[in-house]
Structures are given as C-alpha cells and as structure tokens.
C-alpha cells in the first residue's frame, strides 16, 4: 500500500513540476493548493535550501514575545516528548509566523532534522520552506499532515510531519504544534496526539484574563465540563469577544462571529442565567453549562468549573518526605544555593525542577534546561558558554550567546549531569565558582546570574570514587540533594494512575476498577514517563464514550530484573565492548540494549555513534 502511494506521489510530482494539470484526488487538495502557492512564488523544488537561524539574542527576544504561548504549551511538550522518543520523532512549537521556538524529543532524529534546518530559530512558513506541515497549517488555518514527497522541496522528503495551528481566545493565530519524524516510519497516531495537545493548550488560554467578563462553559455531556473538550464563550456586556473552536462549532458559528454576535443571538436563556445548569442555544440544542459572571458583580457559578493552578507548571506527585524537601529547596534557591535532584529515569526530575522554579523568587525569569547526555561532546562547550565569531569551522559569523547566559536571572537546569565529559566539568566548576562566562574563542568575561539545579539517575558519589566525576564539582552542585522516589515506591499507585488519567484523558470516563488495578500493579520501570506514555496512548486509541477494558491495555513485558539506574551501573565501568555486545544481543535495538545495561538510550547512542 505504501509503495503504491509513493509511486502515485512520484507521478504526481512529475506531472505538476512539468507544468501539467493534476487529475482530482491524485494528491490531497490542501497539498495541491500549497504546491500551487509555492510555484506562484517562484520557489524551485530542487534548489538547495539556505535557512539561516536567527541569532541567539533575536531568539531570546522571540521567546519573550511568545512567553505566554511557551508557558501554556510546556506541559504538552513534556508529555509528547515521550511519544516522540518512542517513535524517533521531534515535537516542535512555532510562533504565529512559523518560526521554530522550541523542539524536544528524540536526540537521534533531531540530528537528521537539523540537516534540513528543522531547529529553533528557523522559519518554516510556506514562503520560506515550501509545502510543509507547519507552514501549510498556517496558510490553510487547519491541522494537516505532510508526508515525504508531499513536501515541496525535495530534501524535505525524509520527513513525515503532523501539525495543527494554535488559536488564542480571540481567534488569532498564536503558533503551531508539530510532530515530525522519519517518512519511512509509521505515524498512525501523530495527528490525533497533536490535535489533543492543541486542544489542551487552547483551553489553558482561558484560565486567566477574563475575570471582568461573563464566561460560559458548556457541552452536551455534563461530565465534560471543566475539561479541554468543553466549549467556552466569553461575553463583554452581552457581546461575544472570545471563544474556542469547540464552542463555536457547538453553536454553529465560525471565528467571524467574534466581536460580531451577541449572547441573545446565540442563546435563548435571558442574561445567560442557567436553569438547573442548562442552556438552550438558538439552534435548538440543549447544553449543560457553567456560567461565571464578572467579578464586579457578586460571583455566581453554576456547574463545575476547572481549578486553575497557581503555577504554570503541572504539580508533580510528592510523598510527604519530598514535600518537606521541596519547602527546603524553595528557601535554598532563593538563597542562590545549588541543588541536586536524584532519581531513576522517568521519575519526574525535570517536572519537579520546573515546579520548584515556579515557586521561587525567580519564577518570572528563564528556566533553561540542558540534557548533558543529548549533546555531542564537541558541541557542549559552545552550547553552554557561547562562542566568539570564527571560533570554529561552521560557527556563525556573529558568534552566539550560550545557554548559561540565556538563564540570566533564572535557573540553569543541567539534566544527566553525570554524563558531562571530565574536561568540561572543570570549566563548569569555574563558572559556578566565579559566576562569570567566557565564550569559546576568548573574549571578555561576563557576569552571569543564575542558580544551578542539576539532576542525575547515577550514583555520583560512586563516580567520584571511580574517578569519572570531579569531587570538587560534586560538592559544589550537591550542597542539598533531593531524592525523588520511583513510581513503584508510592504507597497508593492506584490514586496516582487515576489522577494522571483524569489529567491526560480529558473526555474519557474514569478507569474501571479492573483496569485501574492492572495498571497500578505494573512495576513501571520507566516510572512516570512510561506510565504517562501508556495512558496517552490509551486515550488516543480508545473512543471517549467507550470505557477502557483489559483488552485495550498493551501487552506488558515482565519486569526488568536490573537494579534501578541510580544504584546500578557506573557508566565509567561499562566498556565499549560491553555496550556493543548488548546491542548485538538485542538485534540492534538500542532501546532494549540501553534497558539491559541500565543506562539511557541517548547515552548509549552518544557513546557508540558519536564516539
């Protein structure tokens, strides 16, 4: 089937680029329209693409301009990162013009994506990069998938991309969320996952800023009130000023109705007062509803409204011991004292760090996260500290500012610190001691204001004794250590599973008792990352109105017998021969080999492929 489709696509490209008309249905209509737009702009499909990213200061300015979008999208990027790594893909967030703001996901595919300029700071509008899911979603103002040869430029044929535009409450484009991977792989659920994520992001836009307005939340199903699937309309003195896509669809309107329609034209109920928590629309439909009136009059709420967290980050699951550590950590960060977060892979170290950041005096400043295991050793120094013009072959002529300086005033989060090369550890130690940064290639030292928060799934003390981690750096970053428990150590995993399901699977009924018990009984060696990925997959694969059954659950493998990563292999004791032997024993499957060795896949990949 795939070969036939590819052959038809090749034939369609040949006809189109030789100037012939295409028969209807040979390629999807949105793709054909995009090709026509690109051709009219004079783009050459066989040309070499020169997509120069914006400078580091320009990217920082764009991050600031899109701070709200990035904040509201952060939890979806974290959630989709698991799916992206499983499918060797990357998740991409862009601004309203298609400029890439953030990427996360598979380190392996990120390298391939960078070859075609799919990286932060590069614009992926149609005018710049031809037909692609990001640019075409913006042009068409709709979700779209672009596979392989459907891309206008030939080098982009290695990509399969699924993207959806993100609209703010006022109907304006805010950005695009995209999931991109290898065109040769299956991406059956990519579009569904992106749509669900965008729905969550758009829903969060309504959490604040409308206190002096009348906000109507409604749906045909009462249990969907308070979820991302509810319709939301906002009225100012009776005039419709904002609303989400679902609401407009439920009442038969489009975005042109914003600032044009009134409450009386949409609903029959006078003054939006609900009877028994219900509203009747002019189109005859009845909805369960929750109406919040402006704060200037006594607040009256009917129905169920969603609870809004004070922090922009999702709260991690905390034991009483970890909660006590969190209170100490807040005081220490405010006092500019470094922290170390230890825990097994997938235990939520970055989620915890981001949550901590939102509770400190540095909450309004940057949180810059760096995965020390995901960067090639040759690039770590320039990424961390920046570089001067001409510092090395391929450097941008104007130089670049490093991630340490991008964290100015905020928190620098160094994940997998145990995988930082020894030579760079001494350079980092000097920066932590002096709070000054000298870019690669020389130049004047510049003061840096940040608090380092490091994370590891390794036993750093054992690495210090083995000589693979500097003792002075360890004592500098580990002035206070928080150990996050593994998921299997939580006393009530059923509550954890149930709570995560309610957050991730909006619109689905609660998990039946047998399914909940089965999920809670699993060992989850990948901890919250593995559990979250499984729950998201269940949510995407099962219809909302159908209860989840035991038959819907994946075929769980037996628990891995290896000890937890934090107390297991010292990477310094693992030889290249042992790693290659593990890869051979697992038929070339890097993920399986990494699990057998008790190390991260990205670490195994870096040691064998980037060596």
C-alpha positions as CSV (number, residue, x, y, z in Angstrom):
1,X,0.0,0.0,0.0
2,X,2.8,2.4,1.0
3,X,4.7,1.6,-2.2
4,X,1.7,2.3,-4.4
5,X,1.1,5.5,-2.6
6,X,4.7,6.6,-3.0
7,X,4.6,5.7,-6.7
8,X,1.5,7.7,-7.2
9,X,3.1,10.7,-5.4
10,X,6.2,10.5,-7.6
11,X,4.0,10.5,-10.7
12,X,2.0,13.5,-9.3
13,X,5.2,15.4,-8.7
14,X,6.5,14.7,-12.2
15,X,3.2,15.9,-13.8
16,X,3.0,19.0,-11.6
17,X,6.6,20.2,-12.0
18,X,6.5,19.6,-15.7
19,X,3.6,22.0,-16.0
20,X,0.7,19.6,-16.4
21,X,-2.6,19.7,-14.5
22,X,-3.2,17.0,-11.9
23,X,-6.3,14.8,-12.0
24,X,-8.6,15.5,-9.0
25,X,-7.7,13.3,-6.0
26,X,-4.2,12.4,-7.1
27,X,-2.8,14.4,-4.1
28,X,-4.8,15.8,-1.2
29,X,-6.4,19.2,-2.1
30,X,-4.6,21.2,0.6
31,X,-1.2,19.8,-0.6
32,X,-2.0,20.7,-4.2
33,X,-3.1,24.2,-3.2
34,X,0.2,24.6,-1.3
35,X,2.2,23.4,-4.3
36,X,0.4,26.0,-6.4
37,X,1.2,28.7,-4.0
38,X,4.8,27.8,-3.8
39,X,5.1,27.7,-7.6
40,X,3.5,31.1,-7.9
41,X,6.1,32.4,-5.5
42,X,8.8,31.2,-7.9
43,X,10.2,28.5,-5.5
44,X,12.4,25.9,-7.1
45,X,11.7,22.4,-5.6
46,X,15.1,21.1,-6.5
47,X,17.0,24.1,-5.1
48,X,19.4,23.9,-2.1
49,X,17.7,25.4,0.9
50,X,19.7,28.0,2.9
51,X,17.8,28.5,6.1
52,X,19.9,30.6,8.4
53,X,18.6,30.7,12.0
54,X,18.1,34.0,13.8
55,X,20.8,35.0,16.2
56,X,20.7,34.0,19.9
57,X,19.6,37.5,21.1
58,X,16.9,37.5,18.4
59,X,15.7,34.1,19.5
60,X,15.6,35.2,23.1
61,X,13.6,38.2,22.2
62,X,11.1,35.9,20.3
63,X,10.9,33.7,23.3
64,X,10.0,36.7,25.4
65,X,7.4,37.8,22.9
66,X,5.9,34.3,22.9
67,X,6.3,33.7,26.6
68,X,2.6,33.0,27.2
69,X,2.4,30.5,24.4
70,X,5.5,28.7,25.6
71,X,4.3,28.6,29.1
72,X,0.9,27.2,28.2
73,X,2.4,24.7,25.8
74,X,5.2,23.5,28.1
75,X,3.3,20.5,29.7
76,X,2.2,19.3,26.3
77,X,5.8,19.4,25.0
78,X,6.9,17.4,28.1
79,X,4.1,14.9,27.6
80,X,4.6,14.5,23.8
81,X,8.4,14.2,24.3
82,X,7.8,10.6,25.5
83,X,5.9,9.7,22.4
84,X,8.4,11.5,20.2
85,X,11.3,9.5,21.7
86,X,9.4,6.2,21.2
87,X,8.8,7.0,17.5
88,X,12.1,8.6,16.8
89,X,10.5,12.0,16.3
90,X,10.7,15.6,17.5
91,X,8.0,17.9,18.9
92,X,8.1,21.4,17.6
93,X,6.5,24.6,18.8
94,X,6.5,27.7,16.5
95,X,5.2,31.2,16.7
96,X,2.4,32.6,14.5
97,X,4.8,33.1,11.6
98,X,6.2,29.6,11.7
99,X,9.5,30.4,13.4
100,X,10.6,27.4,15.5
101,X,10.7,28.4,19.2
102,X,11.3,25.1,20.9
103,X,12.0,21.4,20.0
104,X,12.1,18.3,22.1
105,X,12.1,14.5,21.5
106,X,14.5,12.0,20.0
107,X,18.1,13.2,20.1
108,X,18.9,10.9,17.2
109,X,16.2,12.3,14.9
110,X,17.0,15.8,16.0
111,X,20.3,15.5,14.2
112,X,18.7,14.4,11.0
113,X,16.1,17.2,11.4
114,X,18.8,19.8,11.8
115,X,20.2,18.8,8.4
116,X,17.1,20.2,6.8
117,X,17.0,23.2,9.2
118,X,14.3,21.9,11.5
119,X,15.6,23.5,14.6
120,X,15.0,26.6,16.8
121,X,15.4,30.0,15.2
122,X,14.5,28.8,11.6
123,X,11.3,29.9,9.9
124,X,9.1,27.2,8.4
125,X,6.5,29.3,6.7
126,X,5.5,28.3,3.2
127,X,7.2,31.3,1.7
128,X,10.5,30.3,3.3
129,X,10.5,26.5,3.1
130,X,7.7,25.5,0.7
131,X,5.0,23.0,1.5
132,X,5.4,21.6,5.0
133,X,3.0,20.8,7.8
134,X,3.9,23.9,9.9
135,X,3.7,26.5,7.0
136,X,0.8,24.8,5.3
137,X,-1.2,24.6,8.6
138,X,-0.7,28.3,9.0
139,X,-1.7,29.0,5.4
140,X,-4.7,26.8,5.5
141,X,-5.6,27.6,9.1
142,X,-6.2,23.9,9.8
143,X,-4.5,20.8,11.0
144,X,-2.6,18.9,8.3
145,X,-0.2,16.1,7.7
146,X,2.5,16.3,5.1
147,X,4.2,13.0,4.2
148,X,7.5,12.5,2.3
149,X,7.3,13.7,-1.2
150,X,4.3,15.9,-0.5
151,X,6.8,18.4,0.8
152,X,7.6,21.0,-1.9
153,X,11.4,20.9,-1.5
154,X,13.0,17.5,-2.3
155,X,15.3,17.4,0.7
156,X,12.3,17.6,3.0
157,X,11.1,14.2,1.6
158,X,12.8,12.5,4.6
159,X,10.1,14.0,6.9
160,X,6.6,13.0,7.9
161,X,5.0,15.9,9.7
162,X,1.7,16.4,11.5
163,X,0.8,20.0,12.6
164,X,-2.1,21.9,14.0
165,X,-2.4,25.7,14.3
166,X,-3.0,27.1,17.8
167,X,-5.5,29.9,18.1
168,X,-5.8,32.3,21.0
169,X,-9.3,33.1,22.6
170,X,-9.8,35.9,20.1
171,X,-9.4,33.8,17.0
172,X,-5.9,34.9,16.2
173,X,-3.1,32.5,15.3
174,X,-0.8,32.1,18.2
175,X,1.5,29.4,16.8
176,X,1.8,25.8,15.6
177,X,2.4,22.5,17.3
178,X,4.1,19.9,15.1
179,X,5.2,16.3,15.4
180,X,7.9,15.3,12.8
181,X,9.6,12.0,12.2
182,X,11.1,9.8,9.5
183,X,8.9,9.4,6.4
184,X,9.9,5.7,6.3
185,X,8.2,5.0,9.7
186,X,4.5,4.6,10.6
187,X,3.0,7.6,12.3
188,X,-0.6,6.4,12.7
189,X,-1.5,8.4,15.8
190,X,0.6,11.5,15.3
191,X,-2.2,13.7,14.0
192,X,-4.5,12.6,16.9
193,X,-1.9,13.3,19.5
194,X,-1.2,16.8,18.1
195,X,-4.9,17.7,18.0
196,X,-5.4,16.6,21.6
197,X,-2.4,18.6,22.7
198,X,-3.5,21.7,20.9
199,X,-7.0,21.4,22.4
200,X,-5.3,21.4,25.8
201,X,-3.2,24.4,25.0
202,X,-6.1,26.4,23.7
203,X,-8.1,25.6,26.7
204,X,-5.5,27.0,29.0
205,X,-5.7,30.4,27.3
206,X,-9.0,30.9,29.1
207,X,-7.6,30.2,32.6
208,X,-6.9,33.9,33.2
209,X,-7.6,37.4,31.9
210,X,-11.4,37.2,31.8
211,X,-12.3,38.0,35.4
212,X,-14.3,41.0,34.4
213,X,-16.2,39.2,31.7
214,X,-19.1,36.7,31.6
215,X,-17.6,33.2,30.8
216,X,-19.9,30.4,29.6
217,X,-18.5,26.9,29.6
218,X,-20.8,24.3,28.1
219,X,-21.1,20.9,26.4
220,X,-23.7,18.3,25.5
221,X,-22.2,16.0,28.2
222,X,-22.2,17.2,31.8
223,X,-19.0,15.3,32.7
224,X,-17.0,17.1,30.0
225,X,-17.5,20.5,31.7
226,X,-14.2,21.6,33.2
227,X,-12.2,19.6,30.6
228,X,-10.4,20.6,27.5
229,X,-13.3,19.4,25.4
230,X,-15.8,21.9,26.8
231,X,-16.9,24.9,24.7
232,X,-16.0,28.3,26.1
233,X,-17.5,31.6,25.1
234,X,-16.7,35.0,26.7
235,X,-19.0,37.9,26.6
236,X,-18.4,41.6,27.5
237,X,-21.7,43.3,28.2
238,X,-23.5,40.7,26.1
239,X,-21.2,40.9,23.1
240,X,-19.2,37.8,22.1
241,X,-15.5,38.7,22.3
242,X,-13.7,35.4,22.6
243,X,-14.3,31.6,22.3
244,X,-12.7,28.4,21.5
245,X,-13.1,26.3,18.4
246,X,-15.3,23.7,20.1
247,X,-17.8,26.3,21.4
248,X,-18.2,27.9,18.0
249,X,-18.8,24.5,16.4
250,X,-21.4,23.6,19.0
251,X,-23.4,26.7,18.4
252,X,-22.9,26.7,14.6
253,X,-20.6,29.8,14.3
254,X,-17.2,30.5,13.0
255,X,-14.4,32.9,14.1
256,X,-16.0,35.7,12.1
257,X,-18.7,35.8,14.8
258,X,-16.2,37.0,17.4
259,X,-17.0,40.7,18.2
260,X,-20.0,40.5,15.9
261,X,-22.5,38.3,17.7
262,X,-24.4,38.8,21.0
263,X,-25.5,36.4,23.7
264,X,-29.1,36.9,22.7
265,X,-28.3,35.8,19.2
266,X,-26.6,32.6,20.4
267,X,-28.6,31.5,23.5
268,X,-32.3,31.6,24.3
269,X,-31.8,32.0,28.0
270,X,-32.0,35.6,29.1
271,X,-28.9,37.2,30.6
272,X,-27.2,33.8,30.4
273,X,-28.8,32.6,33.6
274,X,-28.9,28.8,33.7
275,X,-31.8,26.7,34.7
276,X,-30.7,23.6,36.5
277,X,-27.2,24.1,35.0
278,X,-28.5,24.1,31.4
279,X,-28.6,26.5,28.5
280,X,-30.6,26.3,25.2
281,X,-28.9,27.6,22.1
282,X,-30.8,29.4,19.3
283,X,-30.1,26.4,17.1
284,X,-32.3,24.3,19.4
285,X,-29.6,22.3,21.2
286,X,-29.5,22.0,25.0
287,X,-26.2,22.1,26.8
288,X,-25.0,21.5,30.3
289,X,-23.4,24.8,31.3
290,X,-21.4,26.7,33.9
291,X,-21.6,30.5,33.9
292,X,-19.2,32.7,35.8
293,X,-20.3,36.4,36.0
294,X,-17.9,39.4,36.0
295,X,-16.1,40.0,39.3
296,X,-17.6,43.5,39.5
297,X,-20.9,41.9,40.4
298,X,-21.2,39.1,43.0
299,X,-19.6,36.0,41.5
300,X,-22.1,33.2,40.9
301,X,-21.0,29.9,39.5
302,X,-23.3,27.2,38.3
303,X,-22.0,23.8,37.4
304,X,-18.4,22.7,37.6
305,X,-15.5,24.9,36.7
306,X,-11.9,23.8,36.3
307,X,-9.5,24.5,39.0
308,X,-6.6,26.8,37.9
309,X,-3.2,26.0,39.4
310,X,-1.2,29.0,40.7
311,X,2.0,27.7,39.0
312,X,2.2,27.4,35.2
313,X,3.8,24.0,35.6
314,X,2.0,20.7,36.4
315,X,2.4,19.8,40.0
316,X,4.5,16.6,40.4
317,X,3.3,13.8,42.7
318,X,5.0,14.2,46.0
319,X,5.4,12.0,49.0
320,X,5.4,13.7,52.5
321,X,9.2,13.4,52.6
322,X,9.6,15.0,49.1
323,X,7.1,17.7,50.0
324,X,9.3,18.6,53.0
325,X,12.3,18.7,50.8
326,X,10.5,21.0,48.3
327,X,9.9,23.5,51.1
328,X,13.6,23.5,51.9
329,X,14.6,23.7,48.2
330,X,12.5,26.8,47.7
331,X,14.4,28.6,50.5
332,X,17.8,27.4,49.2
333,X,17.1,28.5,45.6
334,X,16.0,31.9,46.9
335,X,19.4,32.0,48.8
336,X,21.2,31.1,45.5
337,X,22.4,27.7,46.8
338,X,22.8,24.9,44.1
339,X,20.6,21.7,44.3
340,X,20.9,18.2,43.1
341,X,17.8,16.1,42.2
342,X,18.4,12.4,42.1
343,X,16.1,9.7,40.9
344,X,15.5,6.9,38.4
345,X,14.9,7.7,34.8
346,X,11.3,8.9,34.3
347,X,10.8,9.8,38.0
348,X,10.0,13.4,37.1
349,X,13.2,15.2,37.9
350,X,12.7,18.0,35.3
351,X,9.0,18.3,36.1
352,X,9.9,18.7,39.8
353,X,12.6,21.3,38.9
354,X,10.2,23.3,36.8
355,X,7.6,23.2,39.5
356,X,10.2,24.4,42.0
357,X,11.2,27.2,39.7
358,X,7.6,28.5,39.7
359,X,7.5,28.7,43.4
360,X,10.7,30.6,43.9
361,X,11.6,34.3,43.6
362,X,13.0,33.5,40.2
363,X,9.6,32.4,38.8
364,X,9.4,35.2,36.3
365,X,12.9,34.6,35.0
366,X,14.1,32.0,32.5
367,X,14.3,28.2,33.2
368,X,16.9,26.9,30.8
369,X,17.1,23.0,30.6
370,X,20.1,21.2,29.2
371,X,20.4,17.5,28.7
372,X,24.1,16.8,29.1
373,X,23.8,13.4,27.6
374,X,22.0,14.5,24.5
375,X,24.6,16.9,23.2
376,X,27.7,15.8,21.3
377,X,30.9,16.4,23.3
378,X,32.2,18.6,20.6
379,X,29.2,21.0,21.0
380,X,28.6,21.0,24.7
381,X,31.1,23.8,25.5
382,X,29.8,26.1,22.7
383,X,26.2,25.4,23.6
384,X,26.8,26.2,27.3
385,X,29.1,29.1,27.1
386,X,28.6,30.5,23.6
387,X,31.3,31.4,21.2
388,X,33.1,34.3,19.5
389,X,32.8,35.0,15.7
390,X,35.1,32.5,13.9
391,X,35.7,30.4,17.0
392,X,35.5,27.2,14.9
393,X,34.6,25.9,11.5
394,X,30.9,26.3,10.9
395,X,30.4,29.0,13.6
396,X,28.0,31.8,12.8
397,X,29.9,34.9,11.7
398,X,28.3,37.0,14.5
399,X,29.0,34.4,17.2
400,X,26.4,33.1,19.7
401,X,25.4,33.5,23.3
402,X,25.5,30.3,25.4
403,X,22.7,28.7,27.4
404,X,24.3,29.8,30.7
405,X,23.7,33.5,29.8
406,X,20.3,32.7,28.4
407,X,19.4,31.6,32.0
408,X,20.2,35.1,33.3
409,X,18.3,35.8,36.5
410,X,16.7,32.4,36.5
411,X,17.5,28.7,36.8
412,X,20.0,26.6,34.8
413,X,18.8,23.0,34.9
414,X,21.6,20.5,34.0
415,X,20.0,17.1,33.4
416,X,22.0,13.9,33.4
417,X,25.0,15.9,34.8
418,X,26.8,12.5,35.4
419,X,27.3,12.3,31.6
420,X,29.2,15.6,31.3
421,X,32.7,14.9,30.0
422,X,35.5,15.4,32.6
423,X,37.2,18.1,30.7
424,X,34.1,20.2,30.6
425,X,33.4,19.6,34.3
426,X,36.4,21.7,35.2
427,X,35.1,24.6,33.0
428,X,31.6,24.3,34.5
429,X,33.1,24.3,38.0
430,X,34.9,27.6,37.3
431,X,31.7,29.2,36.0
432,X,29.8,28.1,39.1
433,X,32.5,29.5,41.4
434,X,33.1,32.8,39.7
435,X,29.6,33.3,38.2
436,X,31.4,34.6,35.1
437,X,31.2,33.2,31.5
438,X,34.0,33.4,28.9
439,X,32.7,32.4,25.4
440,X,34.6,29.8,23.3
441,X,37.3,31.6,21.3
442,X,38.1,34.1,24.1
443,X,36.7,37.5,24.8
444,X,35.8,39.4,28.0
445,X,34.4,37.5,30.9
446,X,30.7,38.4,31.6
447,X,28.9,38.2,34.9
448,X,26.1,35.6,35.0
449,X,23.3,35.5,37.5
450,X,21.7,32.0,37.7
451,X,21.1,29.2,40.2
452,X,22.2,25.8,39.1
453,X,19.9,22.9,39.6
454,X,21.3,19.5,38.5
455,X,19.7,16.1,38.0
456,X,21.0,12.6,37.7
457,X,20.0,9.0,37.7
458,X,23.5,8.0,38.5
459,X,25.3,7.4,41.8
460,X,27.6,10.5,41.6
461,X,29.5,9.5,44.8
462,X,30.5,6.2,43.3
463,X,31.6,8.0,40.1
464,X,33.7,10.4,42.3
465,X,35.4,7.4,43.8
466,X,35.9,5.8,40.4
467,X,37.4,9.0,39.1
468,X,34.8,9.6,36.4
469,X,33.3,12.6,38.1
470,X,35.1,15.5,39.7
471,X,34.9,15.6,43.5
472,X,35.1,19.4,43.6
473,X,32.2,19.8,41.1
474,X,30.1,17.2,43.0
475,X,30.4,19.1,46.3
476,X,29.7,22.4,44.5
477,X,26.4,21.1,42.9
478,X,25.2,18.8,45.7
479,X,25.0,21.2,48.6
480,X,21.5,19.8,49.1
481,X,20.2,16.7,47.5
482,X,16.5,15.7,46.9
483,X,15.9,12.1,46.0
484,X,12.6,11.5,44.1
485,X,11.1,8.1,44.8
486,X,10.5,5.6,42.0
487,X,6.8,5.1,41.0
488,X,6.9,1.6,42.5
489,X,7.7,3.1,45.9
490,X,4.5,5.1,46.0
491,X,2.2,3.5,48.6
492,X,-1.0,4.2,46.6
493,X,-0.3,3.8,42.9
494,X,-3.9,3.4,42.1
495,X,-4.5,7.0,43.1
496,X,-1.5,8.2,41.0
497,X,-2.8,6.3,37.9
498,X,-6.3,7.6,38.4
499,X,-5.2,11.2,38.8
500,X,-2.9,11.0,35.8
501,X,-5.7,9.6,33.7
502,X,-8.0,12.4,34.6
503,X,-5.4,14.9,33.5
504,X,-4.3,13.2,30.3
505,X,-7.5,11.7,29.0
506,X,-10.0,14.5,29.1
507,X,-13.4,13.4,27.8
508,X,-12.9,9.8,28.8
509,X,-14.8,8.2,31.8
510,X,-12.8,7.1,34.9
511,X,-10.9,3.9,34.5
512,X,-12.9,0.8,35.5
513,X,-11.7,-0.9,38.7
514,X,-10.1,-4.0,36.9
515,X,-8.2,-1.8,34.5
516,X,-7.1,0.6,37.3
517,X,-5.9,-2.4,39.4
518,X,-4.0,-3.9,36.4
519,X,-2.2,-0.6,35.7
520,X,-1.5,0.0,39.4
521,X,0.0,-3.4,39.7
522,X,2.6,-2.9,36.9
523,X,6.2,-2.3,38.1
524,X,6.7,0.6,35.6
525,X,10.5,0.5,35.4
526,X,10.2,3.7,33.3
527,X,8.3,5.4,36.1
528,X,6.1,8.4,35.3
529,X,7.5,8.7,31.8
530,X,6.4,5.2,30.9
531,X,3.1,5.4,32.7
532,X,2.2,8.7,31.1
533,X,3.1,7.4,27.6
534,X,0.9,4.4,28.1
535,X,-2.1,6.5,29.4
536,X,-1.8,8.9,26.5
537,X,-1.7,6.1,24.0
538,X,-4.9,4.6,25.6
539,X,-6.6,8.0,25.4
540,X,-5.7,8.4,21.7
541,X,-6.7,4.8,20.7
542,X,-10.0,4.4,22.6
543,X,-13.2,6.3,21.8
544,X,-14.2,8.8,24.6
545,X,-17.7,7.3,25.0
546,X,-16.4,3.7,25.4
547,X,-15.0,2.5,28.8
548,X,-11.5,1.2,28.7
549,X,-11.3,-2.6,29.1
550,X,-8.5,-5.0,30.0
551,X,-8.3,-6.0,26.3
552,X,-7.4,-2.4,25.4
553,X,-4.2,-2.5,27.5
554,X,-0.9,-3.1,25.9
555,X,0.9,-6.4,26.3
556,X,3.1,-5.7,29.3
557,X,6.5,-7.3,29.4
558,X,7.9,-8.8,32.6
559,X,9.6,-6.5,35.0
560,X,13.3,-5.8,34.1
561,X,15.4,-7.6,36.6
562,X,18.2,-5.0,36.6
563,X,18.5,-2.8,39.6
564,X,17.3,0.9,39.4
565,X,19.6,3.1,37.4
566,X,20.5,5.3,40.4
567,X,22.1,2.3,42.2
568,X,23.2,0.2,39.2
569,X,25.8,0.6,36.5
570,X,28.6,3.1,36.8
571,X,28.9,4.2,33.2
572,X,32.6,4.6,33.7
573,X,32.8,0.8,34.3
574,X,31.0,0.0,31.1
575,X,33.4,-0.7,28.2
576,X,32.6,-0.1,24.6
577,X,32.8,-3.8,24.0
578,X,30.1,-4.4,26.7
579,X,27.8,-1.9,25.1
580,X,28.3,-3.3,21.6
581,X,27.7,-6.8,22.9
582,X,24.4,-5.7,24.5
583,X,23.4,-4.1,21.2
584,X,24.2,-7.4,19.3
585,X,22.3,-9.4,21.9
586,X,19.2,-7.2,21.3
587,X,19.4,-7.5,17.5
588,X,20.5,-3.9,17.1
589,X,17.7,-2.4,19.2
590,X,19.3,0.5,21.1
591,X,16.4,1.0,23.4
592,X,16.4,-2.7,24.5
593,X,20.2,-2.6,24.9
594,X,20.1,0.5,27.0
595,X,17.5,-1.0,29.3
596,X,19.6,-4.2,29.7
597,X,22.7,-2.1,30.6
598,X,20.7,0.2,32.9
599,X,21.6,3.4,31.1
600,X,19.7,5.9,28.9
601,X,19.3,5.3,25.2
602,X,20.7,8.7,24.4
603,X,23.8,7.9,26.5
604,X,24.3,4.6,24.7
605,X,23.8,6.3,21.3
606,X,26.2,9.1,22.1
607,X,28.9,6.7,23.3
608,X,28.7,4.4,20.3
609,X,27.6,6.6,17.4
610,X,29.2,9.9,18.3
611,X,32.4,8.3,19.6
